[in-house]
Amino acid sequence: MMTPANPHVVEVRQMRFVRGKRMIFDGVDLDIQRGKITAIMGPSGTGKTTLLRLIGGQLRPDAGSIMVEGQQVDKLGHTALYQLRKRMGMLFQNGALLTDMNVFDNVAFPLREHTKLPEALIRDLVLMKLHAVGLRGAWQLMPSELSGGMSRRVALARAIALDPMIMMYDEPFTGQDPISMGVLVRLIRQLNDALGLTSVIVSHDIAETRSIADYIYLLSNGKVVAHGTSDELDRSESEWAQQFLKGLSDGPVPFHYPAEDYRRDMLAGENVVVSNR
């Protein structure tokens, strides 16, 4: 009898990560479900992109573990980590296209770098990936000739060129106009389901991310403050979750930066020295 596959592609347990004197993550637990779209959300500066780099092995946690397909990422040697990374696709926030290559060569790059496939087969695969993102007709264009939305879609075609097991999206909707954003939202959902991917999206774009995420983690101050489906989070009793999801200006995350008592500060007068710099 076959043992069923682990339902989680990624398992993070009691993970701590410190940068300088700042605690980025302090005892984080989370699971990335196989075949699902998992969103990691929170305000800017909460370490969402850092979490992707930890999953990909670019950074190592100070404590705890990060398991990807049963392998502890921070314990892998160079060769094993390289092989694991080939099974991960990444859509960077800025697209990160190679500016001196046209669209075709950008998408072909990972195939030429990591496989020994003949050029005829690479051509077919590249056109298939471009067709999947609606840009087969743009294969000859240079990155400078693409709109922001088109650049992001070409980068997505390149990210799926090697048929990864897991796709990671770093703020995929940032800087996109409403039409381009709608296209990307639909593409992420369609590609995840059609290709049997496992997807991780880090974002602070609430409406777009919630519309396609199967499960959501909310991060704040180095911890998971709430998690669940979109409907479950709507019913959450967490004040922080409600403030973030509803975009409230004040709550657990205060509007005012910590300061001395306002009245005492204003009456200090001549006792306050203001730098001229």
C-alpha positions in Angstrom: 0.0 0.0 0.0 1.4 3.4 -1.0 2.0 6.0 1.6 0.0 9.2 0.8 2.1 12.2 -0.1 2.7 14.8 2.5 -0.1 17.4 2.1 2.4 20.1 2.8 5.1 21.1 0.4 6.7 23.5 2.9 6.6 23.2 6.7 8.0 26.0 8.9 8.4 25.2 12.6 9.4 27.6 15.4 11.5 29.6 12.9 13.5 32.5 14.2 15.5 35.0 12.1 17.4 38.0 13.2 18.9 40.7 11.0 21.3 42.8 13.0 19.5 43.7 16.2 16.1 43.4 14.7 14.0 40.3 15.2 12.3 39.6 11.8 10.7 36.2 12.8 10.2 34.9 16.3 8.8 31.4 16.5 6.9 31.3 13.2 4.9 28.1 12.3 3.2 27.8 8.9 2.4 25.2 6.3 2.2 25.6 2.5 -0.4 23.2 1.2 0.2 21.1 -1.8 -1.7 22.2 -4.9 -3.1 25.3 -3.2 -2.4 29.0 -3.3 -1.2 30.2 0.1 -0.9 34.0 0.8 1.5 35.5 3.2 0.2 39.0 4.0 1.1 41.9 6.3 2.2 45.5 6.3 5.4 46.6 4.5 8.5 45.7 6.5 7.1 42.5 8.1 9.6 40.2 6.4 7.3 38.7 3.7 10.0 38.7 1.0 12.6 37.5 3.6 10.4 34.5 4.2 10.6 33.6 0.5 14.4 33.9 0.6 14.4 31.6 3.7 12.3 29.0 1.9 14.6 29.2 -1.1 17.7 28.7 1.0 19.2 32.1 0.2 19.0 32.9 3.9 19.4 30.6 6.9 17.2 30.8 10.0 18.8 31.4 13.4 16.6 28.7 15.0 13.8 26.3 14.0 13.4 24.5 10.7 12.2 25.0 7.2 11.3 21.8 5.4 10.6 21.7 1.6 9.5 18.3 0.2 10.9 16.6 3.3 14.3 18.3 3.0 15.5 20.7 5.7 16.6 23.6 3.5 19.2 25.1 5.8 21.0 21.8 6.2 21.4 21.0 2.5 24.8 21.1 0.8 25.4 23.3 -2.3 24.6 20.6 -4.8 21.4 19.4 -3.1 20.2 23.0 -2.6 20.9 23.8 -6.3 18.8 20.8 -7.4 16.0 21.8 -5.1 16.0 25.4 -6.3 15.6 24.1 -9.9 12.1 22.9 -8.8 11.2 26.4 -7.5 9.9 29.2 -9.7 10.1 32.8 -8.6 8.3 35.8 -9.9 10.3 38.8 -8.7 8.6 42.1 -7.8 10.2 44.0 -10.7 10.1 41.1 -13.2 14.0 41.0 -13.4 14.1 40.4 -17.2 17.5 40.4 -18.9 17.4 43.7 -20.7 19.8 42.7 -23.6 17.7 39.6 -24.5 14.4 39.5 -26.3 11.3 37.9 -24.9 12.0 34.5 -26.4 15.5 34.3 -25.1 14.5 35.5 -21.6 12.0 32.6 -21.4 14.5 30.2 -23.0 17.3 31.1 -20.6 16.5 28.6 -17.8 15.9 25.8 -20.3 19.3 26.4 -21.9 21.0 26.8 -18.6 19.6 23.8 -16.8 18.8 21.3 -19.6 20.4 19.7 -22.6 17.2 19.9 -24.8 17.7 20.5 -28.5 16.8 24.0 -29.7 13.8 22.8 -31.7 12.2 21.5 -28.5 13.2 24.6 -26.5 11.5 26.7 -29.2 8.3 24.7 -28.8 8.4 24.9 -25.0 9.1 28.6 -25.0 6.1 29.3 -27.3 3.9 27.1 -25.1 4.8 29.1 -22.0 4.4 32.4 -23.7 1.0 31.2 -25.1 0.0 30.3 -21.5 0.5 33.9 -20.5 -1.1 35.4 -23.6 2.2 36.7 -25.2 3.2 34.2 -27.8 2.9 37.0 -30.4 5.4 39.2 -28.5 8.3 36.7 -28.6 10.5 39.0 -30.7 10.1 42.1 -28.5 12.8 43.5 -26.2 12.0 44.2 -22.6 12.1 48.0 -23.3 9.2 47.5 -25.6 7.0 45.9 -23.0 4.4 47.5 -20.7 4.7 46.8 -17.0 2.0 44.2 -17.1 3.6 42.5 -20.1 7.0 42.4 -18.4 5.4 40.7 -15.4 3.8 38.1 -17.6 7.0 37.3 -19.5 8.7 36.9 -16.2 6.0 34.5 -15.2 6.5 32.5 -18.4 10.2 32.3 -17.6 9.4 31.2 -14.0 7.3 28.3 -15.2 9.7 27.2 -18.0 11.1 24.3 -16.0 7.7 23.2 -14.7 8.4 23.9 -11.0 6.7 22.2 -8.1 6.3 25.4 -6.3 5.8 29.0 -7.5 6.7 32.0 -5.3 5.3 35.4 -6.1 7.0 38.5 -4.5 4.4 41.3 -4.5 3.1 40.4 -8.0 0.5 43.1 -8.2 2.6 46.1 -7.2 2.6 48.9 -9.8 0.1 47.3 -12.0 -2.9 49.1 -13.6 -6.3 47.6 -12.9 -6.5 45.7 -16.2 -2.9 44.2 -15.8 -3.7 43.4 -12.2 -6.8 41.5 -13.2 -4.9 39.6 -15.9 -2.2 38.5 -13.4 -4.8 37.5 -10.7 -6.5 35.3 -13.3 -3.2 33.9 -14.6 -1.9 32.9 -11.2 -5.1 31.0 -10.4 -5.3 29.3 -13.8 -1.7 28.3 -14.0 -1.8 26.9 -10.4 -4.7 24.7 -11.2 -3.8 23.7 -14.8 -0.2 22.9 -14.0 -0.8 21.4 -10.6 1.5 23.9 -8.9 1.8 24.9 -5.3 1.9 28.7 -5.1 3.0 31.2 -2.4 2.1 34.8 -2.8 3.5 37.5 -0.5 1.5 40.7 -0.9 -0.2 43.6 0.9 -2.8 43.9 -1.9 -5.7 42.6 0.1 -8.6 42.3 -2.3 -6.6 40.8 -5.2 -4.8 38.3 -3.1 -7.9 37.2 -1.1 -9.8 36.6 -4.3 -7.5 33.7 -5.3 -5.9 32.5 -2.1 -7.0 29.2 -0.6 -5.3 29.9 2.7 -3.9 33.1 4.2 -1.3 33.9 6.9 -1.1 37.3 8.4 2.2 38.4 9.8 3.1 41.2 12.3 6.0 41.9 14.6 7.7 38.6 13.7 4.8 36.3 14.4 1.7 34.8 12.7 -1.1 36.8 14.2 -3.9 35.1 12.3 -4.4 32.4 9.6 -7.2 30.7 7.8 -9.4 30.9 4.7 -10.6 34.3 3.6 -14.0 33.6 5.2 -12.4 32.4 8.4 -10.4 35.6 8.7 -13.5 37.7 8.2 -14.9 36.0 11.3 -11.6 36.3 13.3 -11.7 37.9 16.7 -8.1 39.2 16.2 -8.2 43.0 16.3 -5.0 43.2 14.3 -6.5 41.0 11.5 -9.6 43.1 11.3 -7.6 46.3 11.2 -5.4 45.0 8.4 -8.1 43.4 6.3 -10.4 46.4 6.6 -7.7 49.0 6.1 -8.5 50.8 9.4 -6.2 53.8 10.2 -6.0 53.0 13.9 -6.0 49.9 16.1 -3.3 47.5 17.3 -1.1 49.2 14.7 -1.4 52.8 15.9 -1.6 55.8 13.7 0.8 57.8 15.9 4.5 56.8 16.2 5.5 56.4 19.8 6.2 59.9 21.4 6.2 61.8 24.6 2.9 63.1 26.0 1.6 65.7 23.4 0.7 68.4 25.9 4.0 68.1 27.8 6.0 68.0 24.5 4.3 71.2 23.3 4.8 73.0 26.6 8.5 72.1 26.8 9.2 75.2 24.8 12.7 76.5 25.2 13.8 73.3 26.9 13.6 71.4 23.5 16.7 71.7 21.4 16.0 71.2 17.7 18.9 70.2 15.4 19.6 72.3 12.4 20.7 69.3 10.4 
